[in-house]
Amino acid sequence: MSSEIIFIVEESPEGGYEAQVLGHAVFTQGETMEEVREAVKDAVRCHFEESDLPASLVNKEEG
């Protein structure tokens, strides 16, 4: 497992923000940037086993 996970945040056409983790089937959304960052953390914890959790998350904003 990589020690770093990169996620992309984009503004949603419906309002708020959408995020996806590069290289993994992890997608989430939130109304604010802070909300979407927390949602990414939760989604990553749900997607990966405890022993495979990355050491850091890197936000690459787009749009």
N, CA, C and O atoms as a printed pandas DataFrame, in Angstrom:
     atom_number atom_name residue_name chain_id  residue_number  x_coord  y_coord  z_coord
0              1         N          MET        A               1    0.831   -1.187    0.000
1              2        CA          MET        A               1    0.000    0.000    0.000
2              3         C          MET        A               1    0.871    1.244    0.000
3              4         O          MET        A               1    1.890    1.300    0.689
4              5         N          SER        A               2    0.473    2.222   -0.762
5              6        CA          SER        A               2    1.183    3.496   -0.808
6              7         C          SER        A               2    1.045    4.232    0.520
7              8         O          SER        A               2    0.019    4.134    1.192
8              9         N          SER        A               3    2.079    4.960    0.883
9             10        CA          SER        A               3    2.005    5.730    2.120
10            11         C          SER        A               3    1.246    7.032    1.916
11            12         O          SER        A               3    0.969    7.752    2.875
12            13         N          GLU        A               4    0.907    7.335    0.658
13            14        CA          GLU        A               4    0.211    8.582    0.346
14            15         C          GLU        A               4   -0.935    8.300   -0.614
15            16         O          GLU        A               4   -0.772    7.568   -1.590
16            17         N          ILE        A               5   -2.081    8.877   -0.337
17            18        CA          ILE        A               5   -3.248    8.769   -1.207
18            19         C          ILE        A               5   -3.566   10.171   -1.713
19            20         O          ILE        A               5   -3.624   11.121   -0.933
20            21         N          ILE        A               6   -3.773   10.295   -3.026
21            22        CA          ILE        A               6   -4.120   11.587   -3.620
22            23         C          ILE        A               6   -5.599   11.579   -3.961
23            24         O          ILE        A               6   -6.105   10.634   -4.566
24            25         N          PHE        A               7   -6.291   12.652   -3.562
25            26        CA          PHE        A               7   -7.691   12.776   -3.938
26            27         C          PHE        A               7   -7.923   14.103   -4.649
27            28         O          PHE        A               7   -7.288   15.114   -4.347
28            29         N          ILE        A               8   -8.849   14.073   -5.602
29            30        CA          ILE        A               8   -9.205   15.231   -6.417
30            31         C          ILE        A               8  -10.559   15.746   -5.952
31            32         O          ILE        A               8  -11.497   14.970   -5.773
32            33         N          VAL        A               9  -10.658   17.053   -5.757
33            34        CA          VAL        A               9  -11.918   17.688   -5.375
34            35         C          VAL        A               9  -12.340   18.620   -6.498
35            36         O          VAL        A               9  -11.548   19.429   -6.982
36            37         N          GLU        A              10  -13.599   18.496   -6.907
37            38        CA          GLU        A              10  -14.163   19.360   -7.937
38            39         C          GLU        A              10  -15.498   19.897   -7.453
39            40         O          GLU        A              10  -16.185   19.260   -6.654
40            41         N          GLU        A              11  -15.860   21.083   -7.947
41            42        CA          GLU        A              11  -17.186   21.603   -7.651
42            43         C          GLU        A              11  -18.211   20.730   -8.365
43            44         O          GLU        A              11  -18.021   20.351   -9.520
44            45         N          SER        A              12  -19.289   20.418   -7.672
45            46        CA          SER        A              12  -20.350   19.600   -8.242
46            47         C          SER        A              12  -21.323   20.481   -9.023
47            48         O          SER        A              12  -21.634   21.586   -8.578
48            49         N          PRO        A              13  -21.806   20.021  -10.169
49            50        CA          PRO        A              13  -22.808   20.790  -10.913
50            51         C          PRO        A              13  -24.088   21.020  -10.102
51            52         O          PRO        A              13  -24.811   21.988  -10.336
52            53         N          GLU        A              14  -24.358   20.126   -9.151
53            54        CA          GLU        A              14  -25.553   20.239   -8.317
54            55         C          GLU        A              14  -25.316   21.104   -7.084
55            56         O          GLU        A              14  -26.235   21.320   -6.295
56            57         N          GLY        A              15  -24.093   21.600   -6.910
57            58        CA          GLY        A              15  -23.728   22.374   -5.728
58            59         C          GLY        A              15  -22.865   21.544   -4.805
59            60         O          GLY        A              15  -22.937   20.316   -4.819
60            61         N          GLY        A              16  -22.056   22.202   -4.010
61            62        CA          GLY        A              16  -21.149   21.490   -3.122
62            63         C          GLY        A              16  -19.943   20.981   -3.888
63            64         O          GLY        A              16  -19.561   21.542   -4.915
64            65         N          TYR        A              17  -19.346   19.907   -3.377
65            66        CA          TYR        A              17  -18.109   19.380   -3.943
66            67         C          TYR        A              17  -18.165   17.864   -4.045
67            68         O          TYR        A              17  -18.849   17.198   -3.268
68            69         N          GLU        A              18  -17.433   17.331   -5.019
69            70        CA          GLU        A              18  -17.277   15.892   -5.201
70            71         C          GLU        A              18  -15.795   15.563   -5.102
71            72         O          GLU        A              18  -14.951   16.355   -5.522
72            73         N          ALA        A              19  -15.478   14.406   -4.550
73            74        CA          ALA        A              19  -14.080   13.998   -4.426
74            75         C          ALA        A              19  -13.925   12.554   -4.868
75            76         O          ALA        A              19  -14.827   11.734   -4.699
76            77         N          GLN        A              20  -12.768   12.260   -5.436
77            78        CA          GLN        A              20  -12.425   10.886   -5.788
78            79         C          GLN        A              20  -10.966   10.647   -5.447
79            80         O          GLN        A              20  -10.127   11.539   -5.570
80            81         N          VAL        A              21  -10.680    9.431   -5.018
81            82        CA          VAL        A              21   -9.311    9.036   -4.704
82            83         C          VAL        A              21   -8.706    8.438   -5.966
83            84         O          VAL        A              21   -9.267    7.509   -6.547
84            85         N          LEU        A              22   -7.572    8.963   -6.387
85            86        CA          LEU        A              22   -6.926    8.475   -7.608
86            87         C          LEU        A              22   -6.447    7.039   -7.438
87            88         O          LEU        A              22   -5.802    6.691   -6.449
88            89         N          GLY        A              23   -6.781    6.211   -8.431
89            90        CA          GLY        A              23   -6.317    4.832   -8.435
90            91         C          GLY        A              23   -7.145    3.872   -7.606
91            92         O          GLY        A              23   -6.813    2.691   -7.512
92            93         N          HIS        A              24   -8.229    4.365   -6.996
93            94        CA          HIS        A              24   -9.083    3.517   -6.163
94            95         C          HIS        A              24  -10.541    3.903   -6.399
95            96         O          HIS        A              24  -10.831    5.035   -6.785
96            97         N          ALA        A              25  -11.437    2.984   -6.173
97            98        CA          ALA        A              25  -12.866    3.241   -6.339
98            99         C          ALA        A              25  -13.433    3.864   -5.067
99           100         O          ALA        A              25  -14.282    3.276   -4.396
100          101         N          VAL        A              26  -12.952    5.060   -4.749
101          102        CA          VAL        A              26  -13.406    5.779   -3.560
102          103         C          VAL        A              26  -13.920    7.136   -4.026
103          104         O          VAL        A              26  -13.164    7.944   -4.565
104          105         N          PHE        A              27  -15.213    7.379   -3.811
105          106        CA          PHE        A              27  -15.867    8.619   -4.211
106          107         C          PHE        A              27  -16.705    9.116   -3.047
107          108         O          PHE        A              27  -17.263    8.316   -2.296
108          109         N          THR        A              28  -16.799   10.431   -2.892
109          110        CA          THR        A              28  -17.637   10.996   -1.841
110          111         C          THR        A              28  -17.978   12.432   -2.203
111          112         O          THR        A              28  -17.533   12.941   -3.232
112          113         N          GLN        A              29  -18.766   13.086   -1.358
113          114        CA          GLN        A              29  -19.177   14.462   -1.628
114          115         C          GLN        A              29  -19.434   15.198   -0.327
115          116         O          GLN        A              29  -19.519   14.592    0.741
116          117         N          GLY        A              30  -19.557   16.519   -0.433
117          118        CA          GLY        A              30  -19.863   17.343    0.728
118          119         C          GLY        A              30  -20.308   18.721    0.286
119          120         O          GLY        A              30  -20.031   19.138   -0.838
120          121         N          GLU        A              31  -20.994   19.426    1.162
121          122        CA          GLU        A              31  -21.478   20.768    0.849
122          123         C          GLU        A              31  -20.363   21.812    0.904
123          124         O          GLU        A              31  -20.387   22.779    0.142
124          125         N          THR        A              32  -19.387   21.630    1.795
125          126        CA          THR        A              32  -18.270   22.564    1.945
126          127         C          THR        A              32  -16.961   21.806    1.756
127          128         O          THR        A              32  -16.938   20.575    1.771
128          129         N          MET        A              33  -15.870   22.554    1.579
129          130        CA          MET        A              33  -14.565   21.900    1.448
130          131         C          MET        A              33  -14.216   21.132    2.717
131          132         O          MET        A              33  -13.699   20.017    2.641
132          133         N          GLU        A              34  -14.488   21.708    3.867
133          134        CA          GLU        A              34  -14.191   21.021    5.127
134          135         C          GLU        A              34  -14.996   19.720    5.228
135          136         O          GLU        A              34  -14.470   18.688    5.645
136          137         N          GLU        A              35  -16.265   19.779    4.845
137          138        CA          GLU        A              35  -17.121   18.591    4.883
138          139         C          GLU        A              35  -16.603   17.509    3.934
139          140         O          GLU        A              35  -16.586   16.332    4.295
140          141         N          VAL        A              36  -16.188   17.888    2.742
141          142        CA          VAL        A              36  -15.705   16.892    1.781
142          143         C          VAL        A              36  -14.368   16.303    2.235
143          144         O          VAL        A              36  -14.112   15.121    2.003
144          145         N          ARG        A              37  -13.520   17.095    2.872
145          146        CA          ARG        A              37  -12.256   16.551    3.402
146          147         C          ARG        A              37  -12.525   15.491    4.468
147          148         O          ARG        A              37  -11.891   14.436    4.475
148          149         N          GLU        A              38  -13.462   15.773    5.362
149          150        CA          GLU        A              38  -13.823   14.796    6.395
150          151         C          GLU        A              38  -14.454   13.557    5.768
151          152         O          GLU        A              38  -14.205   12.436    6.213
152          153         N          ALA        A              39  -15.275   13.761    4.728
153          154        CA          ALA        A              39  -15.911   12.636    4.041
154          155         C          ALA        A              39  -14.863   11.752    3.361
155          156         O          ALA        A              39  -15.007   10.530    3.337
156          157         N          VAL        A              40  -13.813   12.360    2.809
157          158        CA          VAL        A              40  -12.731   11.584    2.192
158          159         C          VAL        A              40  -12.039   10.738    3.248
159          160         O          VAL        A              40  -11.786    9.554    3.023
160          161         N          LYS        A              41  -11.732   11.322    4.384
161          162        CA          LYS        A              41  -11.090   10.562    5.469
162          163         C          LYS        A              41  -11.947    9.364    5.864
163          164         O          LYS        A              41  -11.436    8.255    6.014
164          165         N          ASP        A              42  -13.256    9.590    6.032
165          166        CA          ASP        A              42  -14.166    8.499    6.401
166          167         C          ASP        A              42  -14.221    7.432    5.314
167          168         O          ASP        A              42  -14.190    6.237    5.611
168          169         N          ALA        A              43  -14.302    7.861    4.049
169          170        CA          ALA        A              43  -14.386    6.911    2.938
170          171         C          ALA        A              43  -13.119    6.067    2.837
171          172         O          ALA        A              43  -13.190    4.866    2.579
172          173         N          VAL        A              44  -11.966    6.689    3.040
173          174        CA          VAL        A              44  -10.695    5.952    2.985
174          175         C          VAL        A              44  -10.634    4.936    4.122
175          176         O          VAL        A              44  -10.204    3.801    3.915
176          177         N          ARG        A              45  -11.059    5.333    5.320
177          178        CA          ARG        A              45  -11.065    4.394    6.456
178          179         C          ARG        A              45  -11.994    3.208    6.194
179          180         O          ARG        A              45  -11.714    2.089    6.623
180          181         N          CYS        A              46  -13.096    3.455    5.492
181          182        CA          CYS        A              46  -14.030    2.364    5.181
182          183         C          CYS        A              46  -13.499    1.461    4.062
183          184         O          CYS        A              46  -13.759    0.258    4.062
184          185         N          HIS        A              47  -12.767    2.029    3.124
185          186        CA          HIS        A              47  -12.309    1.294    1.940
186          187         C          HIS        A              47  -11.106    0.395    2.224
187          188         O          HIS        A              47  -11.019   -0.708    1.686
188          189         N          PHE        A              48  -10.184    0.856    3.062
189          190        CA          PHE        A              48   -8.946    0.134    3.316
190          191         C          PHE        A              48   -8.963   -0.557    4.672
191          192         O          PHE        A              48   -9.576   -0.076    5.626
192          193         N          GLU        A              49   -8.278   -1.695    4.737
193          194        CA          GLU        A              49   -8.071   -2.367    6.016
194          195         C          GLU        A              49   -7.183   -1.486    6.889
195          196         O          GLU        A              49   -6.405   -0.680    6.379
196          197         N          GLU        A              50   -7.301   -1.642    8.190
197          198        CA          GLU        A              50   -6.498   -0.861    9.140
198          199         C          GLU        A              50   -5.005   -0.915    8.803
199          200         O          GLU        A              50   -4.318    0.105    8.852
200          201         N          SER        A              51   -4.513   -2.093    8.464
201          202        CA          SER        A              51   -3.081   -2.258    8.170
202          203         C          SER        A              51   -2.666   -1.624    6.840
203          204         O          SER        A              51   -1.476   -1.427    6.598
204          205         N          ASP        A              52   -3.633   -1.304    5.976
205          206        CA          ASP        A              52   -3.340   -0.728    4.664
206          207         C          ASP        A              52   -3.629    0.769    4.567
207          208         O          ASP        A              52   -3.484    1.358    3.496
208          209         N          LEU        A              53   -4.037    1.386    5.675
209          210        CA          LEU        A              53   -4.354    2.814    5.633
210          211         C          LEU        A              53   -3.113    3.626    5.260
211          212         O          LEU        A              53   -2.018    3.349    5.749
212          213         N          PRO        A              54   -3.283    4.632    4.391
213          214        CA          PRO        A              54   -2.138    5.462    4.010
214          215         C          PRO        A              54   -1.699    6.358    5.164
215          216         O          PRO        A              54   -2.484    6.673    6.059
216          217         N          ALA        A              55   -0.440    6.758    5.126
217          218        CA          ALA        A              55    0.090    7.660    6.156
218          219         C          ALA        A              55   -0.422    9.082    5.960
219          220         O          ALA        A              55   -0.544    9.837    6.925
220          221         N          SER        A              56   -0.726    9.454    4.701
221          222        CA          SER        A              56   -1.208   10.813    4.459
222          223         C          SER        A              56   -2.163   10.857    3.274
223          224         O          SER        A              56   -2.131   10.003    2.388
224          225         N          LEU        A              57   -3.016   11.882    3.285
225          226        CA          LEU        A              57   -3.937   12.175    2.195
226          227         C          LEU        A              57   -3.526   13.512    1.598
227          228         O          LEU        A              57   -3.266   14.468    2.329
228          229         N          VAL        A              58   -3.467   13.582    0.268
229          230        CA          VAL        A              58   -3.070   14.808   -0.414
230          231         C          VAL        A              58   -4.236   15.282   -1.269
231          232         O          VAL        A              58   -4.750   14.531   -2.097
232          233         N          ASN        A              59   -4.652   16.526   -1.067
233          234        CA          ASN        A              59   -5.768   17.117   -1.788
234          235         C          ASN        A              59   -5.258   17.866   -3.008
235          236         O          ASN        A              59   -4.458   18.795   -2.892
236          237         N          LYS        A              60   -5.729   17.451   -4.184
237          238        CA          LYS        A              60   -5.435   18.155   -5.433
238          239         C          LYS        A              60   -6.753   18.733   -5.932
239          240         O          LYS        A              60   -7.558   18.018   -6.528
240          241         N          GLU        A              61   -6.979   20.027   -5.690
241          242        CA          GLU        A              61   -8.239   20.661   -6.081
242          243         C          GLU        A              61   -8.235   20.973   -7.567
243          244         O          GLU        A              61   -7.212   21.344   -8.141
244          245         N          GLU        A              62   -9.411   20.813   -8.179
245          246        CA          GLU        A              62   -9.608   21.153   -9.587
246          247         C          GLU        A              62  -10.857   21.996   -9.702
247          248         O          GLU        A              62  -11.622   22.143   -8.749
248          249         N          GLY        A              63  -11.052   22.552  -10.898
249          250        CA          GLY        A              63  -12.279   23.279  -11.195
250          251         C          GLY        A              63  -12.366   24.503  -10.436
251          252         O          GLY        A              63  -13.342   25.242  -10.566
